[in-house]
Amino acid sequence: MRRVRVCGADECALRFADRSPARNRRWCSMPRCGNRTKTRLHQAGQAECEDTPAD
């Protein structure tokens, strides 16, 4: 029961069995939620970098 987790993506509430060796899986699946979340965070970081003026 301890290995059942809720997906870490904002738009997803799926539950999954974390069978990773380190028991640190965050998303129900990488293609479905993990990659989308990572892409969104990366794009937000890039936009923030473009908004700050260079010295």
PDBQT receptor file of N, H, CA, C and O in Angstrom, charges set to zero:
ATOM      1  N   MET A   1       0.808  -1.195   0.000  1.00  0.00    +0.000 N 
ATOM      2  CA  MET A   1       0.000   0.000   0.000  1.00  0.00    +0.000 C 
ATOM      3  C   MET A   1       0.856   1.266   0.000  1.00  0.00    +0.000 C 
ATOM      4  O   MET A   1       0.438   2.298  -0.524  1.00  0.00    +0.000 OA
ATOM      5  N   ARG A   2       2.034   1.190   0.578  1.00  0.00    +0.000 N 
ATOM      6  H   ARG A   2       2.373   0.351   1.003  1.00  0.00    +0.000 HD
ATOM      7  CA  ARG A   2       2.887   2.381   0.631  1.00  0.00    +0.000 C 
ATOM      8  C   ARG A   2       3.375   2.818  -0.740  1.00  0.00    +0.000 C 
ATOM      9  O   ARG A   2       3.758   3.973  -0.928  1.00  0.00    +0.000 OA
ATOM     10  N   ARG A   3       3.362   1.906  -1.688  1.00  0.00    +0.000 N 
ATOM     11  H   ARG A   3       3.051   0.968  -1.535  1.00  0.00    +0.000 HD
ATOM     12  CA  ARG A   3       3.867   2.243  -3.019  1.00  0.00    +0.000 C 
ATOM     13  C   ARG A   3       2.807   2.871  -3.926  1.00  0.00    +0.000 C 
ATOM     14  O   ARG A   3       3.125   3.289  -5.039  1.00  0.00    +0.000 OA
ATOM     15  N   VAL A   4       1.573   2.942  -3.475  1.00  0.00    +0.000 N 
ATOM     16  H   VAL A   4       1.315   2.602  -2.571  1.00  0.00    +0.000 HD
ATOM     17  CA  VAL A   4       0.529   3.586  -4.272  1.00  0.00    +0.000 C 
ATOM     18  C   VAL A   4       0.665   5.089  -4.083  1.00  0.00    +0.000 C 
ATOM     19  O   VAL A   4       0.667   5.597  -2.962  1.00  0.00    +0.000 OA
ATOM     20  N   ARG A   5       0.779   5.789  -5.211  1.00  0.00    +0.000 N 
ATOM     21  H   ARG A   5       0.778   5.376  -6.122  1.00  0.00    +0.000 HD
ATOM     22  CA  ARG A   5       0.973   7.236  -5.183  1.00  0.00    +0.000 C 
ATOM     23  C   ARG A   5      -0.002   7.922  -6.108  1.00  0.00    +0.000 C 
ATOM     24  O   ARG A   5      -0.603   7.285  -6.973  1.00  0.00    +0.000 OA
ATOM     25  N   VAL A   6      -0.160   9.218  -5.930  1.00  0.00    +0.000 N 
ATOM     26  H   VAL A   6       0.329   9.736  -5.228  1.00  0.00    +0.000 HD
ATOM     27  CA  VAL A   6      -0.981  10.046  -6.806  1.00  0.00    +0.000 C 
ATOM     28  C   VAL A   6      -0.026  10.786  -7.735  1.00  0.00    +0.000 C 
ATOM     29  O   VAL A   6       1.022  11.267  -7.304  1.00  0.00    +0.000 OA
ATOM     30  N   CYS A   7      -0.393  10.873  -9.003  1.00  0.00    +0.000 N 
ATOM     31  H   CYS A   7      -1.244  10.482  -9.353  1.00  0.00    +0.000 HD
ATOM     32  CA  CYS A   7       0.437  11.552 -10.000  1.00  0.00    +0.000 C 
ATOM     33  C   CYS A   7       0.701  12.995  -9.567  1.00  0.00    +0.000 C 
ATOM     34  O   CYS A   7      -0.187  13.657  -9.030  1.00  0.00    +0.000 OA
ATOM     35  N   GLY A   8       1.914  13.478  -9.798  1.00  0.00    +0.000 N 
ATOM     36  H   GLY A   8       2.636  12.940 -10.233  1.00  0.00    +0.000 HD
ATOM     37  CA  GLY A   8       2.311  14.821  -9.398  1.00  0.00    +0.000 C 
ATOM     38  C   GLY A   8       1.931  15.916 -10.367  1.00  0.00    +0.000 C 
ATOM     39  O   GLY A   8       2.159  17.091 -10.076  1.00  0.00    +0.000 OA
ATOM     40  N   ALA A   9       1.355  15.575 -11.515  1.00  0.00    +0.000 N 
ATOM     41  H   ALA A   9       1.169  14.621 -11.752  1.00  0.00    +0.000 HD
ATOM     42  CA  ALA A   9       0.945  16.587 -12.485  1.00  0.00    +0.000 C 
ATOM     43  C   ALA A   9      -0.299  17.309 -11.984  1.00  0.00    +0.000 C 
ATOM     44  O   ALA A   9      -1.157  16.704 -11.342  1.00  0.00    +0.000 OA
ATOM     45  N   ASP A  10      -0.395  18.601 -12.276  1.00  0.00    +0.000 N 
ATOM     46  H   ASP A  10       0.302  19.093 -12.798  1.00  0.00    +0.000 HD
ATOM     47  CA  ASP A  10      -1.523  19.413 -11.806  1.00  0.00    +0.000 C 
ATOM     48  C   ASP A  10      -2.857  18.944 -12.366  1.00  0.00    +0.000 C 
ATOM     49  O   ASP A  10      -3.858  18.941 -11.650  1.00  0.00    +0.000 OA
ATOM     50  N   GLU A  11      -2.887  18.552 -13.624  1.00  0.00    +0.000 N 
ATOM     51  H   GLU A  11      -2.074  18.555 -14.205  1.00  0.00    +0.000 HD
ATOM     52  CA  GLU A  11      -4.140  18.179 -14.282  1.00  0.00    +0.000 C 
ATOM     53  C   GLU A  11      -4.476  16.700 -14.153  1.00  0.00    +0.000 C 
ATOM     54  O   GLU A  11      -5.484  16.257 -14.702  1.00  0.00    +0.000 OA
ATOM     55  N   CYS A  12      -3.680  15.943 -13.460  1.00  0.00    +0.000 N 
ATOM     56  H   CYS A  12      -2.861  16.303 -13.014  1.00  0.00    +0.000 HD
ATOM     57  CA  CYS A  12      -3.879  14.497 -13.383  1.00  0.00    +0.000 C 
ATOM     58  C   CYS A  12      -4.038  14.070 -11.925  1.00  0.00    +0.000 C 
ATOM     59  O   CYS A  12      -3.341  14.564 -11.039  1.00  0.00    +0.000 OA
ATOM     60  N   ALA A  13      -4.950  13.160 -11.700  1.00  0.00    +0.000 N 
ATOM     61  H   ALA A  13      -5.516  12.759 -12.420  1.00  0.00    +0.000 HD
ATOM     62  CA  ALA A  13      -5.155  12.643 -10.342  1.00  0.00    +0.000 C 
ATOM     63  C   ALA A  13      -5.090  11.119 -10.324  1.00  0.00    +0.000 C 
ATOM     64  O   ALA A  13      -5.600  10.479  -9.405  1.00  0.00    +0.000 OA
ATOM     65  N   LEU A  14      -4.459  10.546 -11.346  1.00  0.00    +0.000 N 
ATOM     66  H   LEU A  14      -4.044  11.067 -12.093  1.00  0.00    +0.000 HD
ATOM     67  CA  LEU A  14      -4.350   9.091 -11.403  1.00  0.00    +0.000 C 
ATOM     68  C   LEU A  14      -3.476   8.568 -10.275  1.00  0.00    +0.000 C 
ATOM     69  O   LEU A  14      -2.578   9.259  -9.794  1.00  0.00    +0.000 OA
ATOM     70  N   ARG A  15      -3.744   7.372  -9.871  1.00  0.00    +0.000 N 
ATOM     71  H   ARG A  15      -4.474   6.810 -10.262  1.00  0.00    +0.000 HD
ATOM     72  CA  ARG A  15      -2.928   6.685  -8.877  1.00  0.00    +0.000 C 
ATOM     73  C   ARG A  15      -2.133   5.585  -9.580  1.00  0.00    +0.000 C 
ATOM     74  O   ARG A  15      -2.603   4.994 -10.553  1.00  0.00    +0.000 OA
ATOM     75  N   PHE A  16      -0.951   5.324  -9.089  1.00  0.00    +0.000 N 
ATOM     76  H   PHE A  16      -0.570   5.805  -8.299  1.00  0.00    +0.000 HD
ATOM     77  CA  PHE A  16      -0.108   4.311  -9.706  1.00  0.00    +0.000 C 
ATOM     78  C   PHE A  16       0.713   3.617  -8.631  1.00  0.00    +0.000 C 
ATOM     79  O   PHE A  16       0.906   4.146  -7.537  1.00  0.00    +0.000 OA
ATOM     80  N   ALA A  17       1.184   2.444  -8.958  1.00  0.00    +0.000 N 
ATOM     81  H   ALA A  17       1.027   2.014  -9.847  1.00  0.00    +0.000 HD
ATOM     82  CA  ALA A  17       2.069   1.697  -8.066  1.00  0.00    +0.000 C 
ATOM     83  C   ALA A  17       3.510   2.072  -8.388  1.00  0.00    +0.000 C 
ATOM     84  O   ALA A  17       3.987   1.831  -9.497  1.00  0.00    +0.000 OA
ATOM     85  N   ASP A  18       4.188   2.650  -7.435  1.00  0.00    +0.000 N 
ATOM     86  H   ASP A  18       3.801   2.845  -6.534  1.00  0.00    +0.000 HD
ATOM     87  CA  ASP A  18       5.585   3.047  -7.625  1.00  0.00    +0.000 C 
ATOM     88  C   ASP A  18       6.471   1.824  -7.449  1.00  0.00    +0.000 C 
ATOM     89  O   ASP A  18       6.730   1.389  -6.327  1.00  0.00    +0.000 OA
ATOM     90  N   ARG A  19       6.929   1.282  -8.552  1.00  0.00    +0.000 N 
ATOM     91  H   ARG A  19       6.719   1.636  -9.463  1.00  0.00    +0.000 HD
ATOM     92  CA  ARG A  19       7.788   0.094  -8.515  1.00  0.00    +0.000 C 
ATOM     93  C   ARG A  19       9.242   0.433  -8.823  1.00  0.00    +0.000 C 
ATOM     94  O   ARG A  19      10.052  -0.453  -9.098  1.00  0.00    +0.000 OA
ATOM     95  N   SER A  20       9.564   1.721  -8.776  1.00  0.00    +0.000 N 
ATOM     96  H   SER A  20       8.907   2.441  -8.554  1.00  0.00    +0.000 HD
ATOM     97  CA  SER A  20      10.942   2.117  -9.033  1.00  0.00    +0.000 C 
ATOM     98  C   SER A  20      11.833   1.668  -7.868  1.00  0.00    +0.000 C 
ATOM     99  O   SER A  20      11.365   1.604  -6.732  1.00  0.00    +0.000 OA
ATOM    100  N   PRO A  21      13.094   1.360  -8.129  1.00  0.00    +0.000 N 
ATOM    101  CA  PRO A  21      13.982   0.885  -7.066  1.00  0.00    +0.000 C 
ATOM    102  C   PRO A  21      14.141   1.881  -5.916  1.00  0.00    +0.000 C 
ATOM    103  O   PRO A  21      14.233   1.480  -4.756  1.00  0.00    +0.000 OA
ATOM    104  N   ALA A  22      14.174   3.170  -6.232  1.00  0.00    +0.000 N 
ATOM    105  H   ALA A  22      14.100   3.495  -7.175  1.00  0.00    +0.000 HD
ATOM    106  CA  ALA A  22      14.361   4.191  -5.197  1.00  0.00    +0.000 C 
ATOM    107  C   ALA A  22      13.036   4.677  -4.611  1.00  0.00    +0.000 C 
ATOM    108  O   ALA A  22      13.017   5.482  -3.680  1.00  0.00    +0.000 OA
ATOM    109  N   ARG A  23      11.940   4.184  -5.160  1.00  0.00    +0.000 N 
ATOM    110  H   ARG A  23      11.955   3.530  -5.916  1.00  0.00    +0.000 HD
ATOM    111  CA  ARG A  23      10.587   4.578  -4.714  1.00  0.00    +0.000 C 
ATOM    112  C   ARG A  23      10.392   6.094  -4.752  1.00  0.00    +0.000 C 
ATOM    113  O   ARG A  23       9.875   6.690  -3.808  1.00  0.00    +0.000 OA
ATOM    114  N   ASN A  24      10.816   6.708  -5.866  1.00  0.00    +0.000 N 
ATOM    115  H   ASN A  24      11.236   6.223  -6.634  1.00  0.00    +0.000 HD
ATOM    116  CA  ASN A  24      10.702   8.156  -5.980  1.00  0.00    +0.000 C 
ATOM    117  C   ASN A  24      10.000   8.599  -7.272  1.00  0.00    +0.000 C 
ATOM    118  O   ASN A  24      10.183   9.730  -7.722  1.00  0.00    +0.000 OA
ATOM    119  N   ARG A  25       9.223   7.732  -7.846  1.00  0.00    +0.000 N 
ATOM    120  H   ARG A  25       9.074   6.813  -7.481  1.00  0.00    +0.000 HD
ATOM    121  CA  ARG A  25       8.504   8.060  -9.075  1.00  0.00    +0.000 C 
ATOM    122  C   ARG A  25       7.467   9.144  -8.780  1.00  0.00    +0.000 C 
ATOM    123  O   ARG A  25       6.801   9.098  -7.746  1.00  0.00    +0.000 OA
ATOM    124  N   ARG A  26       7.323  10.130  -9.692  1.00  0.00    +0.000 N 
ATOM    125  H   ARG A  26       7.864  10.168 -10.532  1.00  0.00    +0.000 HD
ATOM    126  CA  ARG A  26       6.441  11.265  -9.442  1.00  0.00    +0.000 C 
ATOM    127  C   ARG A  26       5.205  11.282 -10.322  1.00  0.00    +0.000 C 
ATOM    128  O   ARG A  26       4.174  11.827  -9.928  1.00  0.00    +0.000 OA
ATOM    129  N   TRP A  27       5.292  10.689 -11.518  1.00  0.00    +0.000 N 
ATOM    130  H   TRP A  27       6.130  10.247 -11.838  1.00  0.00    +0.000 HD
ATOM    131  CA  TRP A  27       4.197  10.799 -12.472  1.00  0.00    +0.000 C 
ATOM    132  C   TRP A  27       3.643   9.431 -12.825  1.00  0.00    +0.000 C 
ATOM    133  O   TRP A  27       4.340   8.421 -12.724  1.00  0.00    +0.000 OA
ATOM    134  N   CYS A  28       2.367   9.407 -13.244  1.00  0.00    +0.000 N 
ATOM    135  H   CYS A  28       1.801  10.227 -13.326  1.00  0.00    +0.000 HD
ATOM    136  CA  CYS A  28       1.743   8.138 -13.621  1.00  0.00    +0.000 C 
ATOM    137  C   CYS A  28       2.490   7.520 -14.805  1.00  0.00    +0.000 C 
ATOM    138  O   CYS A  28       2.675   6.304 -14.854  1.00  0.00    +0.000 OA
ATOM    139  N   SER A  29       2.915   8.345 -15.752  1.00  0.00    +0.000 N 
ATOM    140  H   SER A  29       2.765   9.333 -15.713  1.00  0.00    +0.000 HD
ATOM    141  CA  SER A  29       3.766   7.878 -16.848  1.00  0.00    +0.000 C 
ATOM    142  C   SER A  29       4.560   9.064 -17.372  1.00  0.00    +0.000 C 
ATOM    143  O   SER A  29       4.082  10.198 -17.342  1.00  0.00    +0.000 OA
ATOM    144  N   MET A  30       5.740   8.813 -17.840  1.00  0.00    +0.000 N 
ATOM    145  H   MET A  30       6.129   7.892 -17.864  1.00  0.00    +0.000 HD
ATOM    146  CA  MET A  30       6.577   9.886 -18.353  1.00  0.00    +0.000 C 
ATOM    147  C   MET A  30       5.980  10.508 -19.617  1.00  0.00    +0.000 C 
ATOM    148  O   MET A  30       5.930  11.735 -19.706  1.00  0.00    +0.000 OA
ATOM    149  N   PRO A  31       5.526   9.724 -20.596  1.00  0.00    +0.000 N 
ATOM    150  CA  PRO A  31       4.960  10.347 -21.804  1.00  0.00    +0.000 C 
ATOM    151  C   PRO A  31       3.671  11.130 -21.529  1.00  0.00    +0.000 C 
ATOM    152  O   PRO A  31       3.423  12.161 -22.155  1.00  0.00    +0.000 OA
ATOM    153  N   ARG A  32       2.873  10.651 -20.616  1.00  0.00    +0.000 N 
ATOM    154  H   ARG A  32       3.074   9.814 -20.108  1.00  0.00    +0.000 HD
ATOM    155  CA  ARG A  32       1.584  11.306 -20.376  1.00  0.00    +0.000 C 
ATOM    156  C   ARG A  32       1.727  12.574 -19.536  1.00  0.00    +0.000 C 
ATOM    157  O   ARG A  32       1.221  13.624 -19.931  1.00  0.00    +0.000 OA
ATOM    158  N   CYS A  33       2.384  12.504 -18.420  1.00  0.00    +0.000 N 
ATOM    159  H   CYS A  33       2.795  11.651 -18.099  1.00  0.00    +0.000 HD
ATOM    160  CA  CYS A  33       2.424  13.639 -17.489  1.00  0.00    +0.000 C 
ATOM    161  C   CYS A  33       3.832  14.176 -17.230  1.00  0.00    +0.000 C 
ATOM    162  O   CYS A  33       4.025  15.390 -17.160  1.00  0.00    +0.000 OA
ATOM    163  N   GLY A  34       4.793  13.305 -17.092  1.00  0.00    +0.000 N 
ATOM    164  H   GLY A  34       4.636  12.320 -17.149  1.00  0.00    +0.000 HD
ATOM    165  CA  GLY A  34       6.149  13.737 -16.738  1.00  0.00    +0.000 C 
ATOM    166  C   GLY A  34       6.771  14.657 -17.761  1.00  0.00    +0.000 C 
ATOM    167  O   GLY A  34       7.285  15.717 -17.405  1.00  0.00    +0.000 OA
ATOM    168  N   ASN A  35       6.737  14.278 -19.021  1.00  0.00    +0.000 N 
ATOM    169  H   ASN A  35       6.320  13.416 -19.311  1.00  0.00    +0.000 HD
ATOM    170  CA  ASN A  35       7.337  15.099 -20.059  1.00  0.00    +0.000 C 
ATOM    171  C   ASN A  35       6.600  16.420 -20.210  1.00  0.00    +0.000 C 
ATOM    172  O   ASN A  35       7.232  17.459 -20.403  1.00  0.00    +0.000 OA
ATOM    173  N   ARG A  36       5.281  16.400 -20.126  1.00  0.00    +0.000 N 
ATOM    174  H   ARG A  36       4.767  15.556 -19.969  1.00  0.00    +0.000 HD
ATOM    175  CA  ARG A  36       4.497  17.643 -20.232  1.00  0.00    +0.000 C 
ATOM    176  C   ARG A  36       4.842  18.601 -19.105  1.00  0.00    +0.000 C 
ATOM    177  O   ARG A  36       4.998  19.801 -19.332  1.00  0.00    +0.000 OA
ATOM    178  N   THR A  37       4.962  18.084 -17.901  1.00  0.00    +0.000 N 
ATOM    179  H   THR A  37       4.835  17.109 -17.716  1.00  0.00    +0.000 HD
ATOM    180  CA  THR A  37       5.296  18.927 -16.756  1.00  0.00    +0.000 C 
ATOM    181  C   THR A  37       6.687  19.502 -16.902  1.00  0.00    +0.000 C 
ATOM    182  O   THR A  37       6.895  20.694 -16.675  1.00  0.00    +0.000 OA
ATOM    183  N   LYS A  38       7.646  18.666 -17.278  1.00  0.00    +0.000 N 
ATOM    184  H   LYS A  38       7.478  17.698 -17.462  1.00  0.00    +0.000 HD
ATOM    185  CA  LYS A  38       9.020  19.136 -17.443  1.00  0.00    +0.000 C 
ATOM    186  C   LYS A  38       9.115  20.180 -18.552  1.00  0.00    +0.000 C 
ATOM    187  O   LYS A  38       9.839  21.166 -18.412  1.00  0.00    +0.000 OA
ATOM    188  N   THR A  39       8.397  19.977 -19.643  1.00  0.00    +0.000 N 
ATOM    189  H   THR A  39       7.809  19.176 -19.757  1.00  0.00    +0.000 HD
ATOM    190  CA  THR A  39       8.393  20.930 -20.750  1.00  0.00    +0.000 C 
ATOM    191  C   THR A  39       7.808  22.262 -20.304  1.00  0.00    +0.000 C 
ATOM    192  O   THR A  39       8.369  23.317 -20.601  1.00  0.00    +0.000 OA
ATOM    193  N   ARG A  40       6.687  22.224 -19.596  1.00  0.00    +0.000 N 
ATOM    194  H   ARG A  40       6.231  21.368 -19.354  1.00  0.00    +0.000 HD
ATOM    195  CA  ARG A  40       6.043  23.450 -19.121  1.00  0.00    +0.000 C 
ATOM    196  C   ARG A  40       6.972  24.221 -18.179  1.00  0.00    +0.000 C 
ATOM    197  O   ARG A  40       7.084  25.441 -18.292  1.00  0.00    +0.000 OA
ATOM    198  N   LEU A  41       7.635  23.530 -17.258  1.00  0.00    +0.000 N 
ATOM    199  H   LEU A  41       7.544  22.538 -17.167  1.00  0.00    +0.000 HD
ATOM    200  CA  LEU A  41       8.553  24.190 -16.341  1.00  0.00    +0.000 C 
ATOM    201  C   LEU A  41       9.757  24.784 -17.067  1.00  0.00    +0.000 C 
ATOM    202  O   LEU A  41      10.217  25.875 -16.729  1.00  0.00    +0.000 OA
ATOM    203  N   HIS A  42      10.260  24.069 -18.056  1.00  0.00    +0.000 N 
ATOM    204  H   HIS A  42       9.886  23.183 -18.330  1.00  0.00    +0.000 HD
ATOM    205  CA  HIS A  42      11.396  24.558 -18.831  1.00  0.00    +0.000 C 
ATOM    206  C   HIS A  42      11.022  25.820 -19.601  1.00  0.00    +0.000 C 
ATOM    207  O   HIS A  42      11.775  26.794 -19.608  1.00  0.00    +0.000 OA
ATOM    208  N   GLN A  43       9.859  25.800 -20.248  1.00  0.00    +0.000 N 
ATOM    209  H   GLN A  43       9.247  25.009 -20.243  1.00  0.00    +0.000 HD
ATOM    210  CA  GLN A  43       9.416  26.968 -21.011  1.00  0.00    +0.000 C 
ATOM    211  C   GLN A  43       9.179  28.170 -20.105  1.00  0.00    +0.000 C 
ATOM    212  O   GLN A  43       9.478  29.301 -20.490  1.00  0.00    +0.000 OA
ATOM    213  N   ALA A  44       8.651  27.945 -18.918  1.00  0.00    +0.000 N 
ATOM    214  H   ALA A  44       8.408  27.027 -18.605  1.00  0.00    +0.000 HD
ATOM    215  CA  ALA A  44       8.440  29.034 -17.966  1.00  0.00    +0.000 C 
ATOM    216  C   ALA A  44       9.781  29.626 -17.536  1.00  0.00    +0.000 C 
ATOM    217  O   ALA A  44       9.910  30.843 -17.402  1.00  0.00    +0.000 OA
ATOM    218  N   GLY A  45      10.766  28.777 -17.322  1.00  0.00    +0.000 N 
ATOM    219  H   GLY A  45      10.662  27.789 -17.430  1.00  0.00    +0.000 HD
ATOM    220  CA  GLY A  45      12.096  29.252 -16.952  1.00  0.00    +0.000 C 
ATOM    221  C   GLY A  45      12.756  30.035 -18.070  1.00  0.00    +0.000 C 
ATOM    222  O   GLY A  45      13.429  31.034 -17.818  1.00  0.00    +0.000 OA
ATOM    223  N   GLN A  46      12.567  29.587 -19.311  1.00  0.00    +0.000 N 
ATOM    224  H   GLN A  46      12.020  28.775 -19.516  1.00  0.00    +0.000 HD
ATOM    225  CA  GLN A  46      13.122  30.293 -20.454  1.00  0.00    +0.000 C 
ATOM    226  C   GLN A  46      12.471  31.662 -20.613  1.00  0.00    +0.000 C 
ATOM    227  O   GLN A  46      13.159  32.642 -20.898  1.00  0.00    +0.000 OA
ATOM    228  N   ALA A  47      11.160  31.740 -20.433  1.00  0.00    +0.000 N 
ATOM    229  H   ALA A  47      10.601  30.943 -20.202  1.00  0.00    +0.000 HD
ATOM    230  CA  ALA A  47      10.446  33.009 -20.548  1.00  0.00    +0.000 C 
ATOM    231  C   ALA A  47      10.917  33.975 -19.459  1.00  0.00    +0.000 C 
ATOM    232  O   ALA A  47      11.044  35.175 -19.706  1.00  0.00    +0.000 OA
ATOM    233  N   GLU A  48      11.173  33.458 -18.263  1.00  0.00    +0.000 N 
ATOM    234  H   GLU A  48      11.069  32.484 -18.062  1.00  0.00    +0.000 HD
ATOM    235  CA  GLU A  48      11.650  34.290 -17.168  1.00  0.00    +0.000 C 
ATOM    236  C   GLU A  48      13.035  34.832 -17.476  1.00  0.00    +0.000 C 
ATOM    237  O   GLU A  48      13.329  35.986 -17.164  1.00  0.00    +0.000 OA
ATOM    238  N   CYS A  49      13.886  34.023 -18.080  1.00  0.00    +0.000 N 
ATOM    239  H   CYS A  49      13.647  33.086 -18.334  1.00  0.00    +0.000 HD
ATOM    240  CA  CYS A  49      15.234  34.461 -18.435  1.00  0.00    +0.000 C 
ATOM    241  C   CYS A  49      15.199  35.554 -19.507  1.00  0.00    +0.000 C 
ATOM    242  O   CYS A  49      16.015  36.474 -19.482  1.00  0.00    +0.000 OA
ATOM    243  N   GLU A  50      14.273  35.455 -20.431  1.00  0.00    +0.000 N 
ATOM    244  H   GLU A  50      13.609  34.707 -20.452  1.00  0.00    +0.000 HD
ATOM    245  CA  GLU A  50      14.152  36.450 -21.500  1.00  0.00    +0.000 C 
ATOM    246  C   GLU A  50      13.598  37.770 -20.981  1.00  0.00    +0.000 C 
ATOM    247  O   GLU A  50      13.873  38.823 -21.557  1.00  0.00    +0.000 OA
ATOM    248  N   ASP A  51      12.827  37.731 -19.910  1.00  0.00    +0.000 N 
ATOM    249  H   ASP A  51      12.604  36.876 -19.442  1.00  0.00    +0.000 HD
ATOM    250  CA  ASP A  51      12.223  38.935 -19.347  1.00  0.00    +0.000 C 
ATOM    251  C   ASP A  51      13.192  39.753 -18.514  1.00  0.00    +0.000 C 
ATOM    252  O   ASP A  51      12.984  40.953 -18.337  1.00  0.00    +0.000 OA
ATOM    253  N   THR A  52      14.245  39.138 -18.000  1.00  0.00    +0.000 N 
ATOM    254  H   THR A  52      14.414  38.163 -18.144  1.00  0.00    +0.000 HD
ATOM    255  CA  THR A  52      15.195  39.858 -17.159  1.00  0.00    +0.000 C 
ATOM    256  C   THR A  52      16.248  40.520 -18.041  1.00  0.00    +0.000 C 
ATOM    257  O   THR A  52      16.796  39.882 -18.940  1.00  0.00    +0.000 OA
ATOM    258  N   PRO A  53      16.533  41.806 -17.786  1.00  0.00    +0.000 N 
ATOM    259  CA  PRO A  53      17.543  42.495 -18.605  1.00  0.00    +0.000 C 
ATOM    260  C   PRO A  53      18.954  42.023 -18.261  1.00  0.00    +0.000 C 
ATOM    261  O   PRO A  53      19.255  41.699 -17.112  1.00  0.00    +0.000 OA
ATOM    262  N   ALA A  54      19.795  41.994 -19.262  1.00  0.00    +0.000 N 
ATOM    263  H   ALA A  54      19.551  42.257 -20.195  1.00  0.00    +0.000 HD
ATOM    264  CA  ALA A  54      21.187  41.600 -19.070  1.00  0.00    +0.000 C 
ATOM    265  C   ALA A  54      21.985  42.779 -18.557  1.00  0.00    +0.000 C 
ATOM    266  O   ALA A  54      21.697  43.923 -18.910  1.00  0.00    +0.000 OA
ATOM    267  N   ASP A  55      22.987  42.516 -17.728  1.00  0.00    +0.000 N 
ATOM    268  H   ASP A  55      23.221  41.587 -17.441  1.00  0.00    +0.000 HD
ATOM    269  CA  ASP A  55      23.822  43.605 -17.182  1.00  0.00    +0.000 C 
ATOM    270  C   ASP A  55      24.878  43.999 -18.149  1.00  0.00    +0.000 C 
ATOM    271  O   ASP A  55      25.672  44.895 -17.864  1.00  0.00    +0.000 OA
TER     272      ASP A  55
